[in-house]
Amino acid sequence: MKPGVVNPLGISFKNRYHIVKIKKKNVREPQLEQIREEYLKPVSIGDEVGTFQLSQRYGWFEGKIRWLDGEEEIRLDKDENGDTAEKALETLHILLSDVEGWDKKLREFAAAQLTELANDWQEDDTQEIGKEEFSQRIGRPTFHIDNKGGFEAEYGDDDMFYGHWIVVYGNADGELKRADIEG
């Protein structure tokens, strides 16, 4: 749209364009092709805990890690200045240094924060859920670690919240900030 055009709600649009006619199809521009090829090059990082592929679309590295007796998905945010994830990898190593301890701590924290809410969500004729049962019922975690070292551990809710995710927020210092339901 032309700058200054007002929509029916009275909001002015800027930097919007409307294609009227396509003059040529499948035009190749060498400079843009070079940028595209660089963008599409696979980028990965890794060490003894795994290899992680960069998702250019989302700006994070994706992969799998060993967690207890299975493999779990993980996303590591890129560092601000390049195609690395050093701070996120540091946090990952801390989490993996004591998998059993972290798993127990995360589950107990989620139970302490959300068991009462889970009981509020249950139908009247349903038996009340205890904290221990809550921590056992939640699913296996997937992790997202940001480029400052904070993380989110996301768990399936076993329908205690009708299919929402249970998310625990924390950092590598062991501080768990909050647990929420999302989605």
Phi and psi restraints in degrees (value plus and minus 20) as a CYANA .aco file:
   2 LYS   PHI     -88.2   -48.2
   2 LYS   PSI     123.5   163.5
   3 PRO   PHI     -75.3   -35.3
   3 PRO   PSI     118.8   158.8
   4 GLY   PHI      69.8   109.8
   4 GLY   PSI     -27.0    13.0
   5 VAL   PHI     -88.7   -48.7
   5 VAL   PSI     115.3   155.3
   6 VAL   PHI    -123.9   -83.9
   6 VAL   PSI     113.6   153.6
   7 ASN   PHI    -103.4   -63.4
   7 ASN   PSI     155.0   195.0
   8 PRO   PHI     -79.7   -39.7
   8 PRO   PSI     -42.4    -2.4
   9 LEU   PHI    -105.2   -65.2
   9 LEU   PSI     -22.6    17.4
  10 GLY   PHI      68.9   108.9
  10 GLY   PSI     -10.8    29.2
  11 ILE   PHI    -114.5   -74.5
  11 ILE   PSI     110.2   150.2
  12 SER   PHI     -98.3   -58.3
  12 SER   PSI     112.2   152.2
  13 PHE   PHI    -113.5   -73.5
  13 PHE   PSI     122.4   162.4
  14 LYS   PHI    -157.7  -117.7
  14 LYS   PSI     131.9   171.9
  15 ASN   PHI      35.8    75.8
  15 ASN   PSI      18.5    58.5
  16 ARG   PHI    -137.0   -97.0
  16 ARG   PSI     126.1   166.1
  17 TYR   PHI    -151.8  -111.8
  17 TYR   PSI     131.4   171.4
  18 HIS   PHI    -144.5  -104.5
  18 HIS   PSI     100.1   140.1
  19 ILE   PHI     -97.3   -57.3
  19 ILE   PSI     105.5   145.5
  20 VAL   PHI    -117.9   -77.9
  20 VAL   PSI     -63.2   -23.2
  21 LYS   PHI    -171.5  -131.5
  21 LYS   PSI     116.6   156.6
  22 ILE   PHI    -112.8   -72.8
  22 ILE   PSI      98.2   138.2
  23 LYS   PHI     -97.4   -57.4
  23 LYS   PSI     -64.5   -24.5
  24 LYS   PHI    -157.9  -117.9
  24 LYS   PSI     126.7   166.7
  25 LYS   PHI    -128.0   -88.0
  25 LYS   PSI     132.5   172.5
  26 ASN   PHI      35.2    75.2
  26 ASN   PSI      19.6    59.6
  27 VAL   PHI     -96.1   -56.1
  27 VAL   PSI     115.7   155.7
  28 ARG   PHI    -129.2   -89.2
  28 ARG   PSI     111.1   151.1
  29 GLU   PHI    -134.7   -94.7
  29 GLU   PSI      95.1   135.1
  30 PRO   PHI     -73.5   -33.5
  30 PRO   PSI     -61.7   -21.7
  31 GLN   PHI     -84.7   -44.7
  31 GLN   PSI     -61.9   -21.9
  32 LEU   PHI     -90.8   -50.8
  32 LEU   PSI     -54.8   -14.8
  33 GLU   PHI     -83.6   -43.6
  33 GLU   PSI     -58.9   -18.9
  34 GLN   PHI     -84.3   -44.3
  34 GLN   PSI     -62.7   -22.7
  35 ILE   PHI     -84.4   -44.4
  35 ILE   PSI     -61.6   -21.6
  36 ARG   PHI     -83.1   -43.1
  36 ARG   PSI     -64.5   -24.5
  37 GLU   PHI     -82.8   -42.8
  37 GLU   PSI     -60.4   -20.4
  38 GLU   PHI     -83.5   -43.5
  38 GLU   PSI     -61.7   -21.7
  39 TYR   PHI     -83.2   -43.2
  39 TYR   PSI     -56.6   -16.6
  40 LEU   PHI    -105.8   -65.8
  40 LEU   PSI     -26.7    13.3
  41 LYS   PHI     -82.4   -42.4
  41 LYS   PSI     113.1   153.1
  42 PRO   PHI     -88.5   -48.5
  42 PRO   PSI     115.8   155.8
  43 VAL   PHI    -144.8  -104.8
  43 VAL   PSI     111.6   151.6
  44 SER   PHI    -159.5  -119.5
  44 SER   PSI     136.1   176.1
  45 ILE   PHI    -151.0  -111.0
  45 ILE   PSI     142.1   182.1
  46 GLY   PHI     159.3   199.3
  46 GLY   PSI     146.6   186.6
  47 ASP   PHI    -176.0  -136.0
  47 ASP   PSI    -173.7  -133.7
  48 GLU   PHI     -85.6   -45.6
  48 GLU   PSI     -37.8     2.2
  49 VAL   PHI    -109.2   -69.2
  49 VAL   PSI     -35.2     4.8
  50 GLY   PHI     133.7   173.7
  50 GLY   PSI     156.4   196.4
  51 THR   PHI    -134.4   -94.4
  51 THR   PSI     117.7   157.7
  52 PHE   PHI    -147.8  -107.8
  52 PHE   PSI     108.8   148.8
  53 GLN   PHI    -115.5   -75.5
  53 GLN   PSI     116.4   156.4
  54 LEU   PHI     -95.3   -55.3
  54 LEU   PSI     107.8   147.8
  55 SER   PHI    -114.8   -74.8
  55 SER   PSI      83.6   123.6
  56 GLN   PHI     -80.3   -40.3
  56 GLN   PSI     -53.6   -13.6
  57 ARG   PHI     -81.2   -41.2
  57 ARG   PSI     -61.4   -21.4
  58 TYR   PHI    -124.4   -84.4
  58 TYR   PSI     -33.8     6.2
  59 GLY   PHI      55.6    95.6
  59 GLY   PSI      10.0    50.0
  60 TRP   PHI    -159.7  -119.7
  60 TRP   PSI     143.4   183.4
  61 PHE   PHI    -115.3   -75.3
  61 PHE   PSI     120.8   160.8
  62 GLU   PHI    -140.4  -100.4
  62 GLU   PSI     125.7   165.7
  63 GLY   PHI    -195.4  -155.4
  63 GLY   PSI    -185.6  -145.6
  64 LYS   PHI    -149.2  -109.2
  64 LYS   PSI     129.1   169.1
  65 ILE   PHI    -149.5  -109.5
  65 ILE   PSI     139.5   179.5
  66 ARG   PHI    -101.6   -61.6
  66 ARG   PSI     106.2   146.2
  67 TRP   PHI    -156.1  -116.1
  67 TRP   PSI      95.5   135.5
  68 LEU   PHI      33.5    73.5
  68 LEU   PSI    -137.4   -97.4
  69 ASP   PHI    -124.4   -84.4
  69 ASP   PSI       3.5    43.5
  70 GLY   PHI    -171.8  -131.8
  70 GLY   PSI    -197.5  -157.5
  71 GLU   PHI    -125.3   -85.3
  71 GLU   PSI     117.6   157.6
  72 GLU   PHI    -147.0  -107.0
  72 GLU   PSI     130.4   170.4
  73 GLU   PHI     -95.5   -55.5
  73 GLU   PSI     128.3   168.3
  74 ILE   PHI    -165.1  -125.1
  74 ILE   PSI     126.4   166.4
  75 ARG   PHI    -144.5  -104.5
  75 ARG   PSI     111.3   151.3
  76 LEU   PHI    -138.6   -98.6
  76 LEU   PSI      98.9   138.9
  77 ASP   PHI     -86.4   -46.4
  77 ASP   PSI     125.2   165.2
  78 LYS   PHI     -86.8   -46.8
  78 LYS   PSI     129.4   169.4
  79 ASP   PHI     -86.4   -46.4
  79 ASP   PSI     137.0   177.0
  80 GLU   PHI     -84.5   -44.5
  80 GLU   PSI     -47.3    -7.3
  81 ASN   PHI    -137.9   -97.9
  81 ASN   PSI      35.1    75.1
  82 GLY   PHI     124.1   164.1
  82 GLY   PSI    -195.7  -155.7
  83 ASP   PHI    -115.7   -75.7
  83 ASP   PSI      34.7    74.7
  84 THR   PHI    -150.6  -110.6
  84 THR   PSI     151.9   191.9
  85 ALA   PHI    -165.5  -125.5
  85 ALA   PSI      31.5    71.5
  86 GLU   PHI     -81.6   -41.6
  86 GLU   PSI     -66.1   -26.1
  87 LYS   PHI     -86.2   -46.2
  87 LYS   PSI     -62.4   -22.4
  88 ALA   PHI     -84.4   -44.4
  88 ALA   PSI     -59.0   -19.0
  89 LEU   PHI     -84.9   -44.9
  89 LEU   PSI     -57.1   -17.1
  90 GLU   PHI     -79.2   -39.2
  90 GLU   PSI     -66.1   -26.1
  91 THR   PHI     -84.6   -44.6
  91 THR   PSI     -61.0   -21.0
  92 LEU   PHI     -78.7   -38.7
  92 LEU   PSI     -63.7   -23.7
  93 HIS   PHI     -82.1   -42.1
  93 HIS   PSI     -56.8   -16.8
  94 ILE   PHI     -85.2   -45.2
  94 ILE   PSI     -64.9   -24.9
  95 LEU   PHI     -81.5   -41.5
  95 LEU   PSI     -60.9   -20.9
  96 LEU   PHI     -98.4   -58.4
  96 LEU   PSI     -33.3     6.7
  97 SER   PHI     -90.5   -50.5
  97 SER   PSI     -41.0    -1.0
  98 ASP   PHI    -168.5  -128.5
  98 ASP   PSI      48.9    88.9
  99 VAL   PHI     -77.4   -37.4
  99 VAL   PSI     -68.0   -28.0
 100 GLU   PHI     -82.0   -42.0
 100 GLU   PSI     -63.4   -23.4
 101 GLY   PHI     -84.1   -44.1
 101 GLY   PSI     -66.7   -26.7
 102 TRP   PHI     -84.7   -44.7
 102 TRP   PSI     -61.9   -21.9
 103 ASP   PHI     -79.9   -39.9
 103 ASP   PSI     -66.0   -26.0
 104 LYS   PHI     -83.2   -43.2
 104 LYS   PSI     -65.1   -25.1
 105 LYS   PHI     -82.4   -42.4
 105 LYS   PSI     -63.6   -23.6
 106 LEU   PHI     -86.0   -46.0
 106 LEU   PSI     -64.3   -24.3
 107 ARG   PHI     -84.9   -44.9
 107 ARG   PSI     -64.3   -24.3
 108 GLU   PHI     -84.7   -44.7
 108 GLU   PSI     -57.9   -17.9
 109 PHE   PHI     -85.1   -45.1
 109 PHE   PSI     -66.3   -26.3
 110 ALA   PHI     -79.1   -39.1
 110 ALA   PSI     -62.9   -22.9
 111 ALA   PHI     -83.8   -43.8
 111 ALA   PSI     -62.9   -22.9
 112 ALA   PHI     -84.2   -44.2
 112 ALA   PSI     -56.0   -16.0
 113 GLN   PHI    -101.5   -61.5
 113 GLN   PSI     -51.7   -11.7
 114 LEU   PHI    -141.9  -101.9
 114 LEU   PSI     -24.7    15.3
 115 THR   PHI     -81.5   -41.5
 115 THR   PSI     -63.9   -23.9
 116 GLU   PHI     -80.7   -40.7
 116 GLU   PSI     -63.2   -23.2
 117 LEU   PHI     -84.2   -44.2
 117 LEU   PSI     -59.6   -19.6
 118 ALA   PHI     -80.3   -40.3
 118 ALA   PSI     -60.8   -20.8
 119 ASN   PHI     -86.4   -46.4
 119 ASN   PSI     -54.4   -14.4
 120 ASP   PHI     -84.3   -44.3
 120 ASP   PSI     -50.9   -10.9
 121 TRP   PHI    -100.1   -60.1
 121 TRP   PSI     -36.0     4.0
 122 GLN   PHI     -96.7   -56.7
 122 GLN   PSI     134.5   174.5
 123 GLU   PHI     -91.5   -51.5
 123 GLU   PSI     136.9   176.9
 124 ASP   PHI     -78.3   -38.3
 124 ASP   PSI     -53.8   -13.8
 125 ASP   PHI    -109.2   -69.2
 125 ASP   PSI     -11.8    28.2
 126 THR   PHI    -111.3   -71.3
 126 THR   PSI     121.5   161.5
 127 GLN   PHI     -87.6   -47.6
 127 GLN   PSI     121.7   161.7
 128 GLU   PHI     -82.8   -42.8
 128 GLU   PSI     123.0   163.0
 129 ILE   PHI    -112.3   -72.3
 129 ILE   PSI     111.8   151.8
 130 GLY   PHI    -113.0   -73.0
 130 GLY   PSI     145.7   185.7
 131 LYS   PHI     -81.1   -41.1
 131 LYS   PSI     -60.5   -20.5
 132 GLU   PHI     -85.1   -45.1
 132 GLU   PSI     -64.1   -24.1
 133 GLU   PHI     -82.1   -42.1
 133 GLU   PSI     -63.0   -23.0
 134 PHE   PHI     -76.1   -36.1
 134 PHE   PSI     -70.5   -30.5
 135 SER   PHI     -84.7   -44.7
 135 SER   PSI     -48.8    -8.8
 136 GLN   PHI    -100.1   -60.1
 136 GLN   PSI     -49.4    -9.4
 137 ARG   PHI     -98.8   -58.8
 137 ARG   PSI     -50.1   -10.1
 138 ILE   PHI     -85.4   -45.4
 138 ILE   PSI     131.0   171.0
 139 GLY   PHI     -92.9   -52.9
 139 GLY   PSI    -184.0  -144.0
 140 ARG   PHI    -105.5   -65.5
 140 ARG   PSI     127.6   167.6
 141 PRO   PHI    -102.3   -62.3
 141 PRO   PSI     129.5   169.5
 142 THR   PHI    -135.7   -95.7
 142 THR   PSI     129.5   169.5
 143 PHE   PHI    -140.0  -100.0
 143 PHE   PSI     126.8   166.8
 144 HIS   PHI    -151.7  -111.7
 144 HIS   PSI      98.4   138.4
 145 ILE   PHI    -132.3   -92.3
 145 ILE   PSI     106.8   146.8
 146 ASP   PHI    -105.1   -65.1
 146 ASP   PSI     155.1   195.1
 147 ASN   PHI    -101.9   -61.9
 147 ASN   PSI     -10.1    29.9
 148 LYS   PHI    -134.4   -94.4
 148 LYS   PSI     -20.1    19.9
 149 GLY   PHI      80.7   120.7
 149 GLY   PSI     -25.7    14.3
 150 GLY   PHI     -97.2   -57.2
 150 GLY   PSI     139.5   179.5
 151 PHE   PHI    -163.2  -123.2
 151 PHE   PSI     141.8   181.8
 152 GLU   PHI    -144.0  -104.0
 152 GLU   PSI     111.0   151.0
 153 ALA   PHI    -129.9   -89.9
 153 ALA   PSI      98.2   138.2
 154 GLU   PHI    -126.5   -86.5
 154 GLU   PSI     111.5   151.5
 155 TYR   PHI    -145.0  -105.0
 155 TYR   PSI     126.2   166.2
 156 GLY   PHI     -89.0   -49.0
 156 GLY   PSI     131.5   171.5
 157 ASP   PHI    -119.6   -79.6
 157 ASP   PSI     -18.1    21.9
 158 ASP   PHI      32.0    72.0
 158 ASP   PSI      15.7    55.7
 159 ASP   PHI      42.1    82.1
 159 ASP   PSI      -3.2    36.8
 160 MET   PHI     -88.7   -48.7
 160 MET   PSI     -47.8    -7.8
 161 PHE   PHI    -141.0  -101.0
 161 PHE   PSI      10.0    50.0
 162 TYR   PHI      37.3    77.3
 162 TYR   PSI      22.6    62.6
 163 GLY   PHI      72.8   112.8
 163 GLY   PSI     -12.2    27.8
 164 HIS   PHI     -97.7   -57.7
 164 HIS   PSI     145.0   185.0
 165 TRP   PHI    -110.5   -70.5
 165 TRP   PSI     125.7   165.7
 166 ILE   PHI    -121.3   -81.3
 166 ILE   PSI     103.7   143.7
 167 VAL   PHI    -143.3  -103.3
 167 VAL   PSI     106.7   146.7
 168 VAL   PHI    -128.2   -88.2
 168 VAL   PSI     109.2   149.2
 169 TYR   PHI    -125.6   -85.6
 169 TYR   PSI     113.1   153.1
 170 GLY   PHI    -179.5  -139.5
 170 GLY   PSI    -190.0  -150.0
 171 ASN   PHI    -161.9  -121.9
 171 ASN   PSI     151.2   191.2
 172 ALA   PHI     -88.8   -48.8
 172 ALA   PSI     -35.7     4.3
 173 ASP   PHI     -93.9   -53.9
 173 ASP   PSI     -22.5    17.5
 174 GLY   PHI      73.6   113.6
 174 GLY   PSI     -21.1    18.9
 175 GLU   PHI    -100.2   -60.2
 175 GLU   PSI     100.1   140.1
 176 LEU   PHI    -120.7   -80.7
 176 LEU   PSI     101.8   141.8
 177 LYS   PHI    -108.5   -68.5
 177 LYS   PSI     -65.8   -25.8
 178 ARG   PHI    -186.2  -146.2
 178 ARG   PSI     143.6   183.6
 179 ALA   PHI    -149.3  -109.3
 179 ALA   PSI     114.8   154.8
 180 ASP   PHI    -154.9  -114.9
 180 ASP   PSI     146.8   186.8
 181 ILE   PHI    -126.3   -86.3
 181 ILE   PSI     121.7   161.7
 182 GLU   PHI    -161.1  -121.1
 182 GLU   PSI     142.1   182.1
